[in-house]
């Protein structure tokens, strides 16, 4: 089966991606789940951007 599929390429997210999704969903836990990062990291990114 591996011969038929390409291996997944991990997406390199940026702080702007996190901020954009938070503005869209207004839910820090959901954003953390979507991007596979901790809630603490989301809070730090949003604090730096002053949202």
N, C-alpha and C positions, 0 to 999 in steps of 0.2 A: 504494500500500500504506500510505503514511503516513496517509491519510485514515481508515483502518480501525482504527488502533492509537493509544493514548495514548502520549505520550513518557514514558520512565521518569523517575521522581522519585528523586533521590539520597537515600539514607537517612542521616540525621544520627546517627552513633553517639555513645555516651557512654562514659566510662571504665567504668561499671558493665556495659555490654554486653561489653566486652573481658574484664573480670574474670570475668563469668559464663561466657563461652565457654572461658576458660582453665581454670576449675574443672571444666568439663564434659569437655574434650578432653585437658588436661594436656600440650598441645603448642603451644609459642609460635609455631612456624613455620606451623602450620595456622591458628591464630587470625589471624596477620598476613595470610595469604592470603585467608581468608574476608572480612575487613574491608577489604582493599586498602590496608593500611598497612605500614610497615617493621617489621622485627623490633626495631629500636632503640626505636621508639615503644611497642611492646608491653612491652618490658623496663622502660621509664620508667614506664609506667602501673602495672605490677605492683610496681615498687619503691616508688612513692608509696603503694600500698595495703598494702605490706608482706606480700606473698604470697611 
